[in-house]
Amino acid sequence: MAARIFLALPIYQQMTEYSVENRTNFFHLHLISDSTGETLISAGRAVSAQFHSSQPIEHVYPLIRNRRQLLPVLEAIDTSPGIVLYTIVDRELADLIDGRCREMSVPCVNVLEPVMNVFQTHLGATSRRRVGAQHVMNAEYFARIEALNFTMDHDDGQMPDDYNDADVVIIGISRTSKTPTSIYLANRGIKTANIPIVHGMVLPESLIQATKPLIVGLVATTDRISQVRENRILGATAGFDRGGYTDRATISEELKYARSICARHNWPIIDVTRRSIEETAAAIVALRPKLR
C-alpha cells in the first residue's frame, strides 16, 4: 500500500492527501509557520534531499499566530512524532512549541532564531519580531508584480516591440525551459521576455537593436530535449507532426542554429541539461553584472 503525505491546514480544519509511490523509509516532518511556510518548506526539503535513505512525510501548518491555532498542531505532532521545524516569532508560542516537544521527546528547531541572534549581535539591535515582515507590500513587492506582468505579456515571443524595456531576454528552441525560468526571474523582480528559436526563423529587429537587456540563449543535449518533447506531446492536437518534433537529427539542427545565432551576436549560452530552473536562473543573474 502506498504511503500518504498529509498537507495539514489546521486553520481551516482540513487536510489534503498526497500519495507517494515506491518509497520505503519515511519520517514525519512537521513544519510550523506564522506566515506562508515557504521558508520552512525550502529549508526542510533542502536538508531532506541529503538523506536518500528516508523520505519525509510533510505536515505543513501555515499562519499559526495564536495558542488556539497551535494546540491542534501539537496534538498532531504527538500523534505522528517526527522532526519539528518552525518559524514563529512570537516568543510565547515558540516557548510552547519547545516545551511540548521536550515533553514528547521530539526534536525541535526554531529555524530563524540562530540567524536572528547573529544579526542582533552583529548589528547591535533588537529584532522587531514582526510576523510576515518579508511579505510587506513595499516598493520591492510592487516591482515584482510589475516584473511578473511584463514577463507574462512577453512570453513566447509576444509583444516584440519593447524588448529594450526588459532586464533579460531568453532565447532558445522548444523545451529548453524558457518560460519557467522567465517566471522564476520575474518573481525576483527581473523583467524577463522569452523568444522561441525556430530553425530558419529571423529574430525580431527590436531584439537585435536592444541595448538594455541581457540576452542569453538556453540549450540542452539533443537526447534531453527529445525526451522532454516526448513527454510533452501526449496532449498534442490532431495533425501534430510528432516525428519531426522529437526527431534527434532535427533537434540537433535546431540547436546548431540556436548556437550560431548566439555566436553571431556574442550572446552567452547556458546549457540547462543538468540544471534545475533555480540553477539556470542563478546562472543568468550571475551574468548580469558582468555585462553592464
N, C-alpha and C positions, 0 to 999 in steps of 0.2 A: 504494500500500500504506500502511495506517495505521501511524504511528509507535507505538512502545511505551514506556510508562513502567515502570520497574522499581522496586519497593519491595524493597530489598536488606536481608536479615537475616542477616549473616554468622555471628552467634552460633549460629544453627540450621542454617547451611549450606543455606539455601534461598532462593528468590526467588518473588515473586508478581508477575504481569504485569498491567498495566492498559493497554488500548488507548485511544488518543486520536485522534479523528476530526477531519478538516478543519483540521489545523494544518500550517503550512508551515515556519516557522523555529523551531529548537529549540536549547537548550543544556543541557548536563548540570549538575545542581545536586546536589552531594554534601553530605549533612547528617550529621555525626558527633556523637553524644552519649553521655555516660556515664550518662545517665538515660533517660527515656522519649522524648526528642526533640521534645516538644510545643513547647518554646520555640523551637527551631530551625525547625520546620515553620511556625509562625506568622510568625516573622521573615522566613524565606525567601519565603513566599507574599505577605507584605505588600509586600516590595520588588519581587518579580517582577511584581506586579499593576501597577506603574508603567511597565512596559515592554511595551506591547501588541504590538510587532512580533515578539517572541520569546517562546516558551513553555518553561518549564523541564521537563526530564525529571528527576524527583526520584529520588535514591538515598538512602534513609534507613537509617542504621546506628545503632540504639539500643543502650544497655547495653554500650558499648565501654569496658572497665575494665582491660585489660591488653594487653601487647605482642602476645601470641598472637592476641587478637581483632582488634587493629588492623592487623596486617600484611596480611591478605587485603583489608581495606578500601583500603589504599594501593595494592595491586595493581589493584583495581577502578578506582580513580581514574586510574591510569596507562593502563589500557585505554580508558577513556572520559573523557578530560580535560575539565574544566569548572571551575566555581566551587566552592570548598570552604568551607563554614561549619561551625564546630564549637563545642561547649560541653563541653570536657574540663578538669576542674580539676586533674588530675594533671600537674604540670609536665613530667615526663619524657615522658609521652605527647604532651603539647602540643608540646614541642620536636621530637619525632619527626615529628609531622604537619607542622610548619613547615619543618623541614629537607627532608623528602622532596618537599614541594610546591615548594620553591625549586628543587630538582634537576629537577623535571618542568616547571618554568616555569608552574605552575598557581597562579592567585590564591587566596589562603587568608586567612580571617578568623576569629580567635578572638572570637566574639560577646560573651562575658561579660567578657573581660579589660579592655577600656576602661572599662566600667561599674564593674567591681570596683576598678580603680585610683582612680576618682573617689570611691567610697565610702571606700576606705582613707585617701585624702588628707584627706577631709573629717572622718572620724570619728577619725583618728589611731590606727587599729587595723589589725591584720593579719587577713585573711580566714582562716577555719578550713580552707577548701578541702575541704569535706566533700561527697562525691558524693551527689546526690539529696537535699540538705538541704531543698529546698522540698517534699518529699513525706513529711516526718516525720509520724507519726501522733500529733499533739498534739491539744489541745482544739479547735483550729480545724478540724482534719481531721474529728473526730467530729461537730462541729457541721454540717459539710457533709453528712455521711452522714445525720444526723437530718433536715436540710432536704430532702434527696432523698427519704427515706422519706415525710415529710409530704406532699411535692408529688405523689408518685405516688399516695398514698392519697386525695388531694383533686383528682385530675384529672377534668375534665369534669363537675363538679357533684357528685362523690361526697362522702360524709360531711359533709353541710352543717351539722351541729350545732356544730362547733367552729371556725368561720371566725375567731372572735376570737383564736385561737391563731396565726393566720397573720401573717406580716410584710407580705405583699402578696396581694391578691386581684385577679385579672384577669378581666374580663368582656368578652364580645364575641360576635358572631354567628359562625356556622360559617366556618372558613377565614380567620381573622384571626391565626393563628399563636399562639394562646393556649398550647397545650401545649408546643411547643418553647421558647417564651420562658420559661415557668414552669420548665422543666428547666434552662435556662441559668442562671436566677437561683438556683435551688436549688444548683447546682454552685458558687455563690459564697457558699453558706451562708444564703440568704434563703428562709425557708419561704413557699412560694407555692401558692395554690389558684387554680383557674380554673373559671369557670362559663359555660356556653353561654347566649346570649340567643336565645330563640325568640319570634317575634312574638306578642304577647298573653300570654306567659308571665309569671307573677308571680315575682319573685325571692324566695328564702328569707328569712323574717323574721330568721333568725340573721345574715344578711349586712347587712340594713338596720340592725340593732341593734349591729353590731360597731363597736367604738371603737378597737381597736389597729391593724388593718392599713390600709395604703394601698390604696384600691380604685380601680382605673384601668380605663377602657374602651379597647379597641382597635377601630379602624375602618380601612377602606380604601375605595378608589373602587369603584363598582359594577362597572366593567369588570374591575378586578383580581380581585375576589372571584369573578366569573363565570368568568374564565379559570382560576383555581386550582381551582374546583369542577369545571370541565370535565375537568381533568387527574386529579382525584381519584375520579371516578365510574366509571372503567374497570372496577374490580373490584366494582361495586355488585351487591347481591343482586337476585334476581328480584322484580319488583313495585315496585322503587325508582322514585320519581317524579323522573325526570331533568329533565323540563321545568320543574317548579316549583323545583327546586334551583338551576338555572342561569339561570332567567329574570331578566333585568335589572330589570324592574319590581318583581318580588317582592323581590329583593335590596335595591333602593332603599328599599322599605318597611321591611325588616328593619333597615337602617342608620338610618333615620329613627327607628324605635322605640328602638334602642340609644342613639342620641344623646339622645333625650328622657329616658330613664332616668337617664343620667349628668347631664343638666342639672337634673333634679328633685332629685337628691341632691348636687349640686355636686361630682361626681367628675370628675377630669381625664380627658381623652381624648387618645390618641396615634394619629395616622394612620400606619399601617405600610406604606402603598402602596409607598414607595420606601426603606424601611428594611430592613436585614438584622436577623436575630434579635439579634445583638450590639448593634446600634444601638438597637433597641427596648428591650432590657434596660438599656442605659446611660441612656436617657431616663427609665425607671422609677426607677432608682437615684438619678438626679438630683432626682427629685420628692420622694423620701422625707424628706430633712432639712427641706424647706420646709413639710411638713405635720405636723411633730412639734414 
